[in-house]
Amino acid sequence: MSANAAAFRHVEGFRWRQGDPSLADTEARLYDLGVLRSVLNEVVEMAVADARADGVTWVKIDDALGVTHQAVIKRYGKGGGHR
């Protein structure tokens, strides 16, 4: 199983609002995904800050996150990505 497939299975298994009688299942799923996205963004920011503190270069962070150098600097550089 690939890392993407394993991660997808975990995401698909997350249920927070599913079963809430005040929400349609599709609406509850959107709430669940919003929570996951928020937490994931926070964890990535912490990991970038930790990596930078350990001396990991921006180029290696770009590669690990699969984004351009400009995107990672804009999002996490100059005060971004710090706890």
Secondary structure, DSSP 8 states (H G I E B T S, - for coil): --HHHHHHHHHHH--SSTT-TTS-HHHHHHHHHHHHHHHHHHHHHHHHHHHHHTT--HHHHHHHHT--HHHHHHHHSTTTT--
